[in-house]
Amino acid sequence: MGVLDTFGSLASALLAGIAMLAFAILSLFVTVFVVDVAGSIAGLNPDDGFVVLGATILAGTAILAGGVGFARPEERP
């Protein structure tokens, strides 16, 4: 039974990793759209590279900020 539990844990971890990667890519696409629209509203016409860079920084920091709370165990009083 221990071997089957190990493979089940491995499969669930791989599935969770694939799901998180898909959501990260999706959030990057949405953020690229938001940054592009915000630049257009402001009357700016930045190069595509700067739009992708800005969106990548925003999406990356949002992903890191969301995961920071899980890194530390709760402190007991």
PDB file of N, CA, C, O and CB in Angstrom:
ATOM      1  N   MET A   1       0.802  -1.182   0.000  1.00  0.00           N
ATOM      2  CA  MET A   1       0.000   0.000   0.000  1.00  0.00           C
ATOM      3  C   MET A   1       0.855   1.260   0.000  1.00  0.00           C
ATOM      4  O   MET A   1       0.414   2.280  -0.529  1.00  0.00           O
ATOM      5  CB  MET A   1      -0.918  -0.010   1.178  1.00  0.00           C
ATOM      6  N   GLY A   2       2.029   1.235   0.556  1.00  0.00           N
ATOM      7  CA  GLY A   2       2.881   2.418   0.628  1.00  0.00           C
ATOM      8  C   GLY A   2       3.316   2.902  -0.744  1.00  0.00           C
ATOM      9  O   GLY A   2       3.422   4.105  -0.982  1.00  0.00           O
ATOM     10  N   VAL A   3       3.571   1.944  -1.662  1.00  0.00           N
ATOM     11  CA  VAL A   3       3.997   2.311  -3.009  1.00  0.00           C
ATOM     12  C   VAL A   3       2.850   2.995  -3.745  1.00  0.00           C
ATOM     13  O   VAL A   3       3.071   3.985  -4.443  1.00  0.00           O
ATOM     14  CB  VAL A   3       4.478   1.067  -3.791  1.00  0.00           C
ATOM     15  N   LEU A   4       1.635   2.486  -3.603  1.00  0.00           N
ATOM     16  CA  LEU A   4       0.488   3.093  -4.264  1.00  0.00           C
ATOM     17  C   LEU A   4       0.198   4.486  -3.706  1.00  0.00           C
ATOM     18  O   LEU A   4      -0.176   5.387  -4.457  1.00  0.00           O
ATOM     19  CB  LEU A   4      -0.740   2.201  -4.113  1.00  0.00           C
ATOM     20  N   ASP A   5       0.364   4.665  -2.413  1.00  0.00           N
ATOM     21  CA  ASP A   5       0.183   5.996  -1.826  1.00  0.00           C
ATOM     22  C   ASP A   5       1.224   6.975  -2.355  1.00  0.00           C
ATOM     23  O   ASP A   5       0.923   8.145  -2.592  1.00  0.00           O
ATOM     24  CB  ASP A   5       0.262   5.922  -0.296  1.00  0.00           C
ATOM     25  N   THR A   6       2.443   6.494  -2.538  1.00  0.00           N
ATOM     26  CA  THR A   6       3.509   7.349  -3.052  1.00  0.00           C
ATOM     27  C   THR A   6       3.210   7.781  -4.480  1.00  0.00           C
ATOM     28  O   THR A   6       3.372   8.954  -4.820  1.00  0.00           O
ATOM     29  CB  THR A   6       4.859   6.624  -2.990  1.00  0.00           C
ATOM     30  N   PHE A   7       2.773   6.843  -5.323  1.00  0.00           N
ATOM     31  CA  PHE A   7       2.445   7.199  -6.704  1.00  0.00           C
ATOM     32  C   PHE A   7       1.219   8.118  -6.759  1.00  0.00           C
ATOM     33  O   PHE A   7       1.142   8.992  -7.623  1.00  0.00           O
ATOM     34  CB  PHE A   7       2.193   5.929  -7.536  1.00  0.00           C
ATOM     35  N   GLY A   8       0.284   7.930  -5.864  1.00  0.00           N
ATOM     36  CA  GLY A   8      -0.870   8.824  -5.801  1.00  0.00           C
ATOM     37  C   GLY A   8      -0.464  10.239  -5.419  1.00  0.00           C
ATOM     38  O   GLY A   8      -0.973  11.209  -5.980  1.00  0.00           O
ATOM     39  N   SER A   9       0.443  10.353  -4.475  1.00  0.00           N
ATOM     40  CA  SER A   9       0.940  11.670  -4.070  1.00  0.00           C
ATOM     41  C   SER A   9       1.716  12.331  -5.201  1.00  0.00           C
ATOM     42  O   SER A   9       1.593  13.534  -5.431  1.00  0.00           O
ATOM     43  CB  SER A   9       1.827  11.550  -2.825  1.00  0.00           C
ATOM     44  N   LEU A  10       2.514  11.534  -5.904  1.00  0.00           N
ATOM     45  CA  LEU A  10       3.280  12.064  -7.038  1.00  0.00           C
ATOM     46  C   LEU A  10       2.345  12.539  -8.143  1.00  0.00           C
ATOM     47  O   LEU A  10       2.550  13.611  -8.712  1.00  0.00           O
ATOM     48  CB  LEU A  10       4.248  10.997  -7.584  1.00  0.00           C
ATOM     49  N   ALA A  11       1.329  11.755  -8.447  1.00  0.00           N
ATOM     50  CA  ALA A  11       0.382  12.128  -9.497  1.00  0.00           C
ATOM     51  C   ALA A  11      -0.389  13.391  -9.118  1.00  0.00           C
ATOM     52  O   ALA A  11      -0.607  14.258  -9.964  1.00  0.00           O
ATOM     53  CB  ALA A  11      -0.595  10.975  -9.768  1.00  0.00           C
ATOM     54  N   SER A  12      -0.798  13.501  -7.872  1.00  0.00           N
ATOM     55  CA  SER A  12      -1.531  14.696  -7.456  1.00  0.00           C
ATOM     56  C   SER A  12      -0.635  15.927  -7.465  1.00  0.00           C
ATOM     57  O   SER A  12      -1.091  17.021  -7.797  1.00  0.00           O
ATOM     58  CB  SER A  12      -2.129  14.495  -6.065  1.00  0.00           C
ATOM     59  N   ALA A  13       0.636  15.762  -7.103  1.00  0.00           N
ATOM     60  CA  ALA A  13       1.563  16.894  -7.144  1.00  0.00           C
ATOM     61  C   ALA A  13       1.812  17.340  -8.582  1.00  0.00           C
ATOM     62  O   ALA A  13       1.869  18.538  -8.858  1.00  0.00           O
ATOM     63  CB  ALA A  13       2.893  16.526  -6.466  1.00  0.00           C
ATOM     64  N   LEU A  14       1.961  16.388  -9.495  1.00  0.00           N
ATOM     65  CA  LEU A  14       2.162  16.741 -10.901  1.00  0.00           C
ATOM     66  C   LEU A  14       0.922  17.424 -11.476  1.00  0.00           C
ATOM     67  O   LEU A  14       1.036  18.404 -12.213  1.00  0.00           O
ATOM     68  CB  LEU A  14       2.505  15.488 -11.724  1.00  0.00           C
ATOM     69  N   LEU A  15      -0.238  16.918 -11.146  1.00  0.00           N
ATOM     70  CA  LEU A  15      -1.475  17.530 -11.622  1.00  0.00           C
ATOM     71  C   LEU A  15      -1.640  18.943 -11.059  1.00  0.00           C
ATOM     72  O   LEU A  15      -2.058  19.849 -11.779  1.00  0.00           O
ATOM     73  CB  LEU A  15      -2.680  16.662 -11.237  1.00  0.00           C
ATOM     74  N   ALA A  16      -1.321  19.132  -9.802  1.00  0.00           N
ATOM     75  CA  ALA A  16      -1.404  20.463  -9.203  1.00  0.00           C
ATOM     76  C   ALA A  16      -0.403  21.414  -9.845  1.00  0.00           C
ATOM     77  O   ALA A  16      -0.713  22.585 -10.061  1.00  0.00           O
ATOM     78  CB  ALA A  16      -1.162  20.387  -7.693  1.00  0.00           C
ATOM     79  N   GLY A  17       0.786  20.924 -10.150  1.00  0.00           N
ATOM     80  CA  GLY A  17       1.794  21.751 -10.813  1.00  0.00           C
ATOM     81  C   GLY A  17       1.367  22.174 -12.204  1.00  0.00           C
ATOM     82  O   GLY A  17       1.577  23.319 -12.604  1.00  0.00           O
ATOM     83  N   ILE A  18       0.771  21.254 -12.941  1.00  0.00           N
ATOM     84  CA  ILE A  18       0.291  21.579 -14.289  1.00  0.00           C
ATOM     85  C   ILE A  18      -0.846  22.586 -14.216  1.00  0.00           C
ATOM     86  O   ILE A  18      -0.910  23.509 -15.027  1.00  0.00           O
ATOM     87  CB  ILE A  18      -0.173  20.304 -15.028  1.00  0.00           C
ATOM     88  N   ALA A  19      -1.744  22.417 -13.250  1.00  0.00           N
ATOM     89  CA  ALA A  19      -2.851  23.362 -13.097  1.00  0.00           C
ATOM     90  C   ALA A  19      -2.336  24.750 -12.720  1.00  0.00           C
ATOM     91  O   ALA A  19      -2.821  25.748 -13.252  1.00  0.00           O
ATOM     92  CB  ALA A  19      -3.843  22.860 -12.033  1.00  0.00           C
ATOM     93  N   MET A  20      -1.371  24.827 -11.822  1.00  0.00           N
ATOM     94  CA  MET A  20      -0.813  26.122 -11.435  1.00  0.00           C
ATOM     95  C   MET A  20      -0.089  26.791 -12.596  1.00  0.00           C
ATOM     96  O   MET A  20      -0.170  28.009 -12.752  1.00  0.00           O
ATOM     97  CB  MET A  20       0.139  25.955 -10.259  1.00  0.00           C
ATOM     98  N   LEU A  21       0.615  26.018 -13.409  1.00  0.00           N
ATOM     99  CA  LEU A  21       1.289  26.566 -14.579  1.00  0.00           C
ATOM    100  C   LEU A  21       0.271  27.111 -15.578  1.00  0.00           C
ATOM    101  O   LEU A  21       0.477  28.178 -16.155  1.00  0.00           O
ATOM    102  CB  LEU A  21       2.170  25.498 -15.243  1.00  0.00           C
ATOM    103  N   ALA A  22      -0.816  26.389 -15.782  1.00  0.00           N
ATOM    104  CA  ALA A  22      -1.862  26.851 -16.701  1.00  0.00           C
ATOM    105  C   ALA A  22      -2.492  28.143 -16.194  1.00  0.00           C
ATOM    106  O   ALA A  22      -2.728  29.061 -16.979  1.00  0.00           O
ATOM    107  CB  ALA A  22      -2.945  25.768 -16.881  1.00  0.00           C
ATOM    108  N   PHE A  23      -2.767  28.229 -14.897  1.00  0.00           N
ATOM    109  CA  PHE A  23      -3.341  29.450 -14.344  1.00  0.00           C
ATOM    110  C   PHE A  23      -2.353  30.612 -14.402  1.00  0.00           C
ATOM    111  O   PHE A  23      -2.765  31.756 -14.595  1.00  0.00           O
ATOM    112  CB  PHE A  23      -3.787  29.216 -12.908  1.00  0.00           C
ATOM    113  N   ALA A  24      -1.061  30.342 -14.238  1.00  0.00           N
ATOM    114  CA  ALA A  24      -0.059  31.402 -14.341  1.00  0.00           C
ATOM    115  C   ALA A  24       0.004  31.950 -15.764  1.00  0.00           C
ATOM    116  O   ALA A  24       0.095  33.163 -15.955  1.00  0.00           O
ATOM    117  CB  ALA A  24       1.322  30.881 -13.911  1.00  0.00           C
ATOM    118  N   ILE A  25      -0.042  31.074 -16.757  1.00  0.00           N
ATOM    119  CA  ILE A  25      -0.030  31.519 -18.154  1.00  0.00           C
ATOM    120  C   ILE A  25      -1.297  32.305 -18.467  1.00  0.00           C
ATOM    121  O   ILE A  25      -1.235  33.332 -19.143  1.00  0.00           O
ATOM    122  CB  ILE A  25       0.104  30.313 -19.113  1.00  0.00           C
ATOM    123  N   LEU A  26      -2.435  31.839 -17.988  1.00  0.00           N
ATOM    124  CA  LEU A  26      -3.696  32.545 -18.207  1.00  0.00           C
ATOM    125  C   LEU A  26      -3.679  33.925 -17.550  1.00  0.00           C
ATOM    126  O   LEU A  26      -4.150  34.899 -18.137  1.00  0.00           O
ATOM    127  CB  LEU A  26      -4.867  31.719 -17.665  1.00  0.00           C
ATOM    128  N   SER A  27      -3.143  34.009 -16.350  1.00  0.00           N
ATOM    129  CA  SER A  27      -3.080  35.308 -15.679  1.00  0.00           C
ATOM    130  C   SER A  27      -2.135  36.255 -16.405  1.00  0.00           C
ATOM    131  O   SER A  27      -2.362  37.465 -16.405  1.00  0.00           O
ATOM    132  CB  SER A  27      -2.635  35.138 -14.226  1.00  0.00           C
ATOM    133  N   LEU A  28      -1.081  35.731 -17.021  1.00  0.00           N
ATOM    134  CA  LEU A  28      -0.170  36.574 -17.796  1.00  0.00           C
ATOM    135  C   LEU A  28      -0.889  37.142 -19.017  1.00  0.00           C
ATOM    136  O   LEU A  28      -0.731  38.324 -19.324  1.00  0.00           O
ATOM    137  CB  LEU A  28       1.081  35.772 -18.231  1.00  0.00           C
ATOM    138  N   PHE A  29      -1.673  36.330 -19.717  1.00  0.00           N
ATOM    139  CA  PHE A  29      -2.410  36.818 -20.879  1.00  0.00           C
ATOM    140  C   PHE A  29      -3.403  37.905 -20.478  1.00  0.00           C
ATOM    141  O   PHE A  29      -3.521  38.923 -21.160  1.00  0.00           O
ATOM    142  CB  PHE A  29      -3.143  35.663 -21.570  1.00  0.00           C
ATOM    143  N   VAL A  30      -4.105  37.695 -19.390  1.00  0.00           N
ATOM    144  CA  VAL A  30      -5.071  38.693 -18.923  1.00  0.00           C
ATOM    145  C   VAL A  30      -4.349  39.974 -18.537  1.00  0.00           C
ATOM    146  O   VAL A  30      -4.821  41.067 -18.849  1.00  0.00           O
ATOM    147  CB  VAL A  30      -5.886  38.154 -17.726  1.00  0.00           C
ATOM    148  N   THR A  31      -3.217  39.855 -17.866  1.00  0.00           N
ATOM    149  CA  THR A  31      -2.470  41.035 -17.441  1.00  0.00           C
ATOM    150  C   THR A  31      -1.893  41.790 -18.629  1.00  0.00           C
ATOM    151  O   THR A  31      -1.842  43.020 -18.605  1.00  0.00           O
ATOM    152  CB  THR A  31      -1.355  40.637 -16.488  1.00  0.00           C
ATOM    153  N   VAL A  32      -1.454  41.079 -19.674  1.00  0.00           N
ATOM    154  CA  VAL A  32      -0.991  41.747 -20.890  1.00  0.00           C
ATOM    155  C   VAL A  32      -2.122  42.576 -21.480  1.00  0.00           C
ATOM    156  O   VAL A  32      -1.901  43.715 -21.891  1.00  0.00           O
ATOM    157  CB  VAL A  32      -0.475  40.717 -21.926  1.00  0.00           C
ATOM    158  N   PHE A  33      -3.320  42.027 -21.528  1.00  0.00           N
ATOM    159  CA  PHE A  33      -4.468  42.755 -22.041  1.00  0.00           C
ATOM    160  C   PHE A  33      -4.751  43.994 -21.195  1.00  0.00           C
ATOM    161  O   PHE A  33      -4.996  45.073 -21.735  1.00  0.00           O
ATOM    162  CB  PHE A  33      -5.697  41.848 -22.082  1.00  0.00           C
ATOM    163  N   VAL A  34      -4.717  43.842 -19.879  1.00  0.00           N
ATOM    164  CA  VAL A  34      -5.008  44.960 -18.983  1.00  0.00           C
ATOM    165  C   VAL A  34      -3.960  46.060 -19.136  1.00  0.00           C
ATOM    166  O   VAL A  34      -4.313  47.238 -19.202  1.00  0.00           O
ATOM    167  CB  VAL A  34      -5.065  44.478 -17.521  1.00  0.00           C
ATOM    168  N   VAL A  35      -2.686  45.701 -19.194  1.00  0.00           N
ATOM    169  CA  VAL A  35      -1.624  46.700 -19.336  1.00  0.00           C
ATOM    170  C   VAL A  35      -1.737  47.400 -20.683  1.00  0.00           C
ATOM    171  O   VAL A  35      -1.530  48.611 -20.758  1.00  0.00           O
ATOM    172  CB  VAL A  35      -0.235  46.046 -19.186  1.00  0.00           C
ATOM    173  N   ASP A  36      -2.057  46.676 -21.742  1.00  0.00           N
ATOM    174  CA  ASP A  36      -2.208  47.277 -23.065  1.00  0.00           C
ATOM    175  C   ASP A  36      -3.382  48.250 -23.092  1.00  0.00           C
ATOM    176  O   ASP A  36      -3.263  49.347 -23.637  1.00  0.00           O
ATOM    177  CB  ASP A  36      -2.400  46.188 -24.127  1.00  0.00           C
ATOM    178  N   VAL A  37      -4.503  47.864 -22.516  1.00  0.00           N
ATOM    179  CA  VAL A  37      -5.673  48.745 -22.476  1.00  0.00           C
ATOM    180  C   VAL A  37      -5.393  49.968 -21.604  1.00  0.00           C
ATOM    181  O   VAL A  37      -5.787  51.079 -21.959  1.00  0.00           O
ATOM    182  CB  VAL A  37      -6.908  47.982 -21.946  1.00  0.00           C
ATOM    183  N   ALA A  38      -4.727  49.782 -20.484  1.00  0.00           N
ATOM    184  CA  ALA A  38      -4.406  50.906 -19.601  1.00  0.00           C
ATOM    185  C   ALA A  38      -3.478  51.893 -20.303  1.00  0.00           C
ATOM    186  O   ALA A  38      -3.627  53.104 -20.138  1.00  0.00           O
ATOM    187  CB  ALA A  38      -3.758  50.402 -18.297  1.00  0.00           C
ATOM    188  N   GLY A  39      -2.527  51.392 -21.079  1.00  0.00           N
ATOM    189  CA  GLY A  39      -1.651  52.278 -21.840  1.00  0.00           C
ATOM    190  C   GLY A  39      -2.418  53.048 -22.898  1.00  0.00           C
ATOM    191  O   GLY A  39      -2.150  54.228 -23.124  1.00  0.00           O
ATOM    192  N   SER A  40      -3.358  52.401 -23.541  1.00  0.00           N
ATOM    193  CA  SER A  40      -4.180  53.073 -24.555  1.00  0.00           C
ATOM    194  C   SER A  40      -5.067  54.151 -23.935  1.00  0.00           C
ATOM    195  O   SER A  40      -5.231  55.230 -24.504  1.00  0.00           O
ATOM    196  CB  SER A  40      -5.047  52.050 -25.298  1.00  0.00           C
ATOM    197  N   ILE A  41      -5.631  53.859 -22.778  1.00  0.00           N
ATOM    198  CA  ILE A  41      -6.477  54.842 -22.094  1.00  0.00           C
ATOM    199  C   ILE A  41      -5.646  56.063 -21.684  1.00  0.00           C
ATOM    200  O   ILE A  41      -6.124  57.195 -21.746  1.00  0.00           O
ATOM    201  CB  ILE A  41      -7.154  54.207 -20.850  1.00  0.00           C
ATOM    202  N   ALA A  42      -4.421  55.824 -21.273  1.00  0.00           N
ATOM    203  CA  ALA A  42      -3.548  56.921 -20.846  1.00  0.00           C
ATOM    204  C   ALA A  42      -2.973  57.690 -22.030  1.00  0.00           C
ATOM    205  O   ALA A  42      -2.299  58.702 -21.840  1.00  0.00           O
ATOM    206  CB  ALA A  42      -2.414  56.383 -19.987  1.00  0.00           C
ATOM    207  N   GLY A  43      -3.232  57.222 -23.245  1.00  0.00           N
ATOM    208  CA  GLY A  43      -2.714  57.908 -24.424  1.00  0.00           C
ATOM    209  C   GLY A  43      -1.283  57.526 -24.759  1.00  0.00           C
ATOM    210  O   GLY A  43      -0.615  58.227 -25.519  1.00  0.00           O
ATOM    211  N   LEU A  44      -0.818  56.446 -24.213  1.00  0.00           N
ATOM    212  CA  LEU A  44       0.541  55.969 -24.473  1.00  0.00           C
ATOM    213  C   LEU A  44       0.509  54.856 -25.499  1.00  0.00           C
ATOM    214  O   LEU A  44      -0.482  54.135 -25.612  1.00  0.00           O
ATOM    215  CB  LEU A  44       1.216  55.483 -23.175  1.00  0.00           C
ATOM    216  N   ASN A  45       1.575  54.717 -26.236  1.00  0.00           N
ATOM    217  CA  ASN A  45       1.691  53.637 -27.203  1.00  0.00           C
ATOM    218  C   ASN A  45       3.039  52.935 -27.007  1.00  0.00           C
ATOM    219  O   ASN A  45       3.944  53.088 -27.828  1.00  0.00           O
ATOM    220  CB  ASN A  45       1.547  54.175 -28.659  1.00  0.00           C
ATOM    221  N   PRO A  46       3.173  52.161 -25.915  1.00  0.00           N
ATOM    222  CA  PRO A  46       4.457  51.513 -25.651  1.00  0.00           C
ATOM    223  C   PRO A  46       4.715  50.361 -26.620  1.00  0.00           C
ATOM    224  O   PRO A  46       3.790  49.801 -27.209  1.00  0.00           O
ATOM    225  CB  PRO A  46       4.504  51.004 -24.211  1.00  0.00           C
ATOM    226  N   ASP A  47       5.987  50.024 -26.767  1.00  0.00           N
ATOM    227  CA  ASP A  47       6.352  48.864 -27.591  1.00  0.00           C
ATOM    228  C   ASP A  47       5.790  47.601 -26.955  1.00  0.00           C
ATOM    229  O   ASP A  47       5.513  47.561 -25.756  1.00  0.00           O
ATOM    230  CB  ASP A  47       7.901  48.754 -27.753  1.00  0.00           C
ATOM    231  N   ASP A  48       5.627  46.577 -27.775  1.00  0.00           N
ATOM    232  CA  ASP A  48       5.075  45.310 -27.273  1.00  0.00           C
ATOM    233  C   ASP A  48       5.952  44.684 -26.196  1.00  0.00           C
ATOM    234  O   ASP A  48       5.445  44.061 -25.263  1.00  0.00           O
ATOM    235  CB  ASP A  48       4.899  44.327 -28.419  1.00  0.00           C
ATOM    236  N   GLY A  49       7.258  44.847 -26.323  1.00  0.00           N
ATOM    237  CA  GLY A  49       8.166  44.282 -25.322  1.00  0.00           C
ATOM    238  C   GLY A  49       7.957  44.873 -23.941  1.00  0.00           C
ATOM    239  O   GLY A  49       8.026  44.164 -22.937  1.00  0.00           O
ATOM    240  N   PHE A  50       7.700  46.185 -23.892  1.00  0.00           N
ATOM    241  CA  PHE A  50       7.468  46.828 -22.603  1.00  0.00           C
ATOM    242  C   PHE A  50       6.125  46.424 -22.006  1.00  0.00           C
ATOM    243  O   PHE A  50       5.990  46.317 -20.787  1.00  0.00           O
ATOM    244  CB  PHE A  50       7.535  48.340 -22.751  1.00  0.00           C
ATOM    245  N   VAL A  51       5.140  46.202 -22.860  1.00  0.00           N
ATOM    246  CA  VAL A  51       3.838  45.737 -22.368  1.00  0.00           C
ATOM    247  C   VAL A  51       3.983  44.356 -21.743  1.00  0.00           C
ATOM    248  O   VAL A  51       3.454  44.103 -20.660  1.00  0.00           O
ATOM    249  CB  VAL A  51       2.794  45.704 -23.513  1.00  0.00           C
ATOM    250  N   VAL A  52       4.697  43.464 -22.419  1.00  0.00           N
ATOM    251  CA  VAL A  52       4.896  42.108 -21.895  1.00  0.00           C
ATOM    252  C   VAL A  52       5.745  42.144 -20.628  1.00  0.00           C
ATOM    253  O   VAL A  52       5.480  41.401 -19.683  1.00  0.00           O
ATOM    254  CB  VAL A  52       5.563  41.206 -22.957  1.00  0.00           C
ATOM    255  N   LEU A  53       6.760  43.001 -20.603  1.00  0.00           N
ATOM    256  CA  LEU A  53       7.593  43.121 -19.402  1.00  0.00           C
ATOM    257  C   LEU A  53       6.776  43.600 -18.206  1.00  0.00           C
ATOM    258  O   LEU A  53       6.878  43.037 -17.116  1.00  0.00           O
ATOM    259  CB  LEU A  53       8.759  44.083 -19.655  1.00  0.00           C
ATOM    260  N   GLY A  54       5.968  44.634 -18.408  1.00  0.00           N
ATOM    261  CA  GLY A  54       5.133  45.137 -17.320  1.00  0.00           C
ATOM    262  C   GLY A  54       4.138  44.094 -16.838  1.00  0.00           C
ATOM    263  O   GLY A  54       3.934  43.929 -15.636  1.00  0.00           O
ATOM    264  N   ALA A  55       3.519  43.388 -17.784  1.00  0.00           N
ATOM    265  CA  ALA A  55       2.557  42.353 -17.411  1.00  0.00           C
ATOM    266  C   ALA A  55       3.237  41.201 -16.686  1.00  0.00           C
ATOM    267  O   ALA A  55       2.678  40.647 -15.739  1.00  0.00           O
ATOM    268  CB  ALA A  55       1.830  41.835 -18.647  1.00  0.00           C
ATOM    269  N   THR A  56       4.423  40.840 -17.116  1.00  0.00           N
ATOM    270  CA  THR A  56       5.151  39.747 -16.464  1.00  0.00           C
ATOM    271  C   THR A  56       5.520  40.115 -15.032  1.00  0.00           C
ATOM    272  O   THR A  56       5.409  39.289 -14.127  1.00  0.00           O
ATOM    273  CB  THR A  56       6.417  39.396 -17.259  1.00  0.00           C
ATOM    274  N   ILE A  57       5.956  41.347 -14.829  1.00  0.00           N
ATOM    275  CA  ILE A  57       6.301  41.787 -13.472  1.00  0.00           C
ATOM    276  C   ILE A  57       5.061  41.774 -12.582  1.00  0.00           C
ATOM    277  O   ILE A  57       5.114  41.297 -11.448  1.00  0.00           O
ATOM    278  CB  ILE A  57       6.929  43.204 -13.498  1.00  0.00           C
ATOM    279  N   LEU A  58       3.937  42.301 -13.096  1.00  0.00           N
ATOM    280  CA  LEU A  58       2.708  42.317 -12.300  1.00  0.00           C
ATOM    281  C   LEU A  58       2.200  40.910 -11.986  1.00  0.00           C
ATOM    282  O   LEU A  58       1.832  40.619 -10.848  1.00  0.00           O
ATOM    283  CB  LEU A  58       1.629  43.098 -13.031  1.00  0.00           C
ATOM    284  N   ALA A  59       2.180  40.041 -12.992  1.00  0.00           N
ATOM    285  CA  ALA A  59       1.687  38.677 -12.772  1.00  0.00           C
ATOM    286  C   ALA A  59       2.622  37.899 -11.844  1.00  0.00           C
ATOM    287  O   ALA A  59       2.162  37.162 -10.972  1.00  0.00           O
ATOM    288  CB  ALA A  59       1.540  37.937 -14.115  1.00  0.00           C
ATOM    289  N   GLY A  60       3.915  38.062 -12.031  1.00  0.00           N
ATOM    290  CA  GLY A  60       4.876  37.353 -11.180  1.00  0.00           C
ATOM    291  C   GLY A  60       4.799  37.762  -9.728  1.00  0.00           C
ATOM    292  O   GLY A  60       4.851  36.914  -8.837  1.00  0.00           O
ATOM    293  N   THR A  61       4.674  39.060  -9.479  1.00  0.00           N
ATOM    294  CA  THR A  61       4.568  39.502  -8.089  1.00  0.00           C
ATOM    295  C   THR A  61       3.237  39.083  -7.467  1.00  0.00           C
ATOM    296  O   THR A  61       3.177  38.799  -6.271  1.00  0.00           O
ATOM    297  CB  THR A  61       4.727  41.018  -8.004  1.00  0.00           C
ATOM    298  N   ALA A  62       2.176  39.041  -8.264  1.00  0.00           N
ATOM    299  CA  ALA A  62       0.890  38.573  -7.731  1.00  0.00           C
ATOM    300  C   ALA A  62       0.967  37.091  -7.362  1.00  0.00           C
ATOM    301  O   ALA A  62       0.426  36.680  -6.335  1.00  0.00           O
ATOM    302  CB  ALA A  62      -0.242  38.807  -8.760  1.00  0.00           C
ATOM    303  N   ILE A  63       1.635  36.290  -8.192  1.00  0.00           N
ATOM    304  CA  ILE A  63       1.779  34.865  -7.900  1.00  0.00           C
ATOM    305  C   ILE A  63       2.640  34.659  -6.658  1.00  0.00           C
ATOM    306  O   ILE A  63       2.313  33.836  -5.803  1.00  0.00           O
ATOM    307  CB  ILE A  63       2.393  34.125  -9.104  1.00  0.00           C
ATOM    308  N   LEU A  64       3.739  35.407  -6.557  1.00  0.00           N
ATOM    309  CA  LEU A  64       4.604  35.290  -5.378  1.00  0.00           C
ATOM    310  C   LEU A  64       3.889  35.756  -4.112  1.00  0.00           C
ATOM    311  O   LEU A  64       4.012  35.127  -3.061  1.00  0.00           O
ATOM    312  CB  LEU A  64       5.889  36.100  -5.580  1.00  0.00           C
ATOM    313  N   ALA A  65       3.150  36.846  -4.207  1.00  0.00           N
ATOM    314  CA  ALA A  65       2.441  37.351  -3.031  1.00  0.00           C
ATOM    315  C   ALA A  65       1.368  36.370  -2.577  1.00  0.00           C
ATOM    316  O   ALA A  65       1.114  36.244  -1.380  1.00  0.00           O
ATOM    317  CB  ALA A  65       1.813  38.716  -3.330  1.00  0.00           C
ATOM    318  N   GLY A  66       0.741  35.680  -3.512  1.00  0.00           N
ATOM    319  CA  GLY A  66      -0.273  34.700  -3.148  1.00  0.00           C
ATOM    320  C   GLY A  66       0.309  33.472  -2.479  1.00  0.00           C
ATOM    321  O   GLY A  66      -0.356  32.840  -1.659  1.00  0.00           O
ATOM    322  N   GLY A  67       1.538  33.126  -2.816  1.00  0.00           N
ATOM    323  CA  GLY A  67       2.155  31.932  -2.259  1.00  0.00           C
ATOM    324  C   GLY A  67       2.946  32.156  -0.991  1.00  0.00           C
ATOM    325  O   GLY A  67       3.323  31.191  -0.326  1.00  0.00           O
ATOM    326  N   VAL A  68       3.207  33.404  -0.635  1.00  0.00           N
ATOM    327  CA  VAL A  68       4.040  33.682   0.541  1.00  0.00           C
ATOM    328  C   VAL A  68       3.352  33.233   1.824  1.00  0.00           C
ATOM    329  O   VAL A  68       4.024  32.768   2.744  1.00  0.00           O
ATOM    330  CB  VAL A  68       4.370  35.176   0.622  1.00  0.00           C
ATOM    331  N   GLY A  69       2.055  33.359   1.906  1.00  0.00           N
ATOM    332  CA  GLY A  69       1.351  32.979   3.121  1.00  0.00           C
ATOM    333  C   GLY A  69       1.410  31.496   3.412  1.00  0.00           C
ATOM    334  O   GLY A  69       1.240  31.086   4.560  1.00  0.00           O
ATOM    335  N   PHE A  70       1.648  30.683   2.396  1.00  0.00           N
ATOM    336  CA  PHE A  70       1.723  29.238   2.596  1.00  0.00           C
ATOM    337  C   PHE A  70       3.122  28.782   2.986  1.00  0.00           C
ATOM    338  O   PHE A  70       3.308  27.621   3.349  1.00  0.00           O
ATOM    339  CB  PHE A  70       1.285  28.518   1.342  1.00  0.00           C
ATOM    340  N   ALA A  71       4.104  29.667   2.918  1.00  0.00           N
ATOM    341  CA  ALA A  71       5.477  29.275   3.168  1.00  0.00           C
ATOM    342  C   ALA A  71       5.778  29.135   4.657  1.00  0.00           C
ATOM    343  O   ALA A  71       6.662  28.371   5.044  1.00  0.00           O
ATOM    344  CB  ALA A  71       6.413  30.277   2.548  1.00  0.00           C
ATOM    345  N   ARG A  72       5.057  29.859   5.479  1.00  0.00           N
ATOM    346  CA  ARG A  72       5.341  29.834   6.910  1.00  0.00           C
ATOM    347  C   ARG A  72       4.260  29.093   7.662  1.00  0.00           C
ATOM    348  O   ARG A  72       3.075  29.296   7.397  1.00  0.00           O
ATOM    349  CB  ARG A  72       5.480  31.245   7.456  1.00  0.00           C
ATOM    350  N   PRO A  73       4.637  28.248   8.583  1.00  0.00           N
ATOM    351  CA  PRO A  73       3.622  27.587   9.408  1.00  0.00           C
ATOM    352  C   PRO A  73       3.018  28.568  10.401  1.00  0.00           C
ATOM    353  O   PRO A  73       3.632  29.578  10.744  1.00  0.00           O
ATOM    354  CB  PRO A  73       4.226  26.386  10.153  1.00  0.00           C
ATOM    355  N   GLU A  74       1.836  28.270  10.847  1.00  0.00           N
ATOM    356  CA  GLU A  74       1.181  29.146  11.823  1.00  0.00           C
ATOM    357  C   GLU A  74       1.919  29.071  13.151  1.00  0.00           C
ATOM    358  O   GLU A  74       2.377  28.012  13.580  1.00  0.00           O
ATOM    359  CB  GLU A  74      -0.311  28.758  12.008  1.00  0.00           C
ATOM    360  N   GLU A  75       2.015  30.222  13.777  1.00  0.00           N
ATOM    361  CA  GLU A  75       2.642  30.262  15.101  1.00  0.00           C
ATOM    362  C   GLU A  75       1.584  29.976  16.155  1.00  0.00           C
ATOM    363  O   GLU A  75       0.463  30.479  16.093  1.00  0.00           O
ATOM    364  CB  GLU A  75       3.324  31.639  15.363  1.00  0.00           C
ATOM    365  N   ARG A  76       1.962  29.175  17.101  1.00  0.00           N
ATOM    366  CA  ARG A  76       1.026  28.822  18.178  1.00  0.00           C
ATOM    367  C   ARG A  76       1.312  29.711  19.381  1.00  0.00           C
ATOM    368  O   ARG A  76       2.468  29.920  19.750  1.00  0.00           O
ATOM    369  CB  ARG A  76       1.145  27.306  18.566  1.00  0.00           C
ATOM    370  N   PRO A  77       0.247  30.233  19.989  1.00  0.00           N
ATOM    371  CA  PRO A  77       0.460  31.111  21.171  1.00  0.00           C
ATOM    372  C   PRO A  77       0.915  30.344  22.382  1.00  0.00           C
ATOM    373  O   PRO A  77       1.134  30.933  23.440  1.00  0.00           O
ATOM    374  CB  PRO A  77      -0.812  31.861  21.516  1.00  0.00           C
TER     375      PRO A  77
END
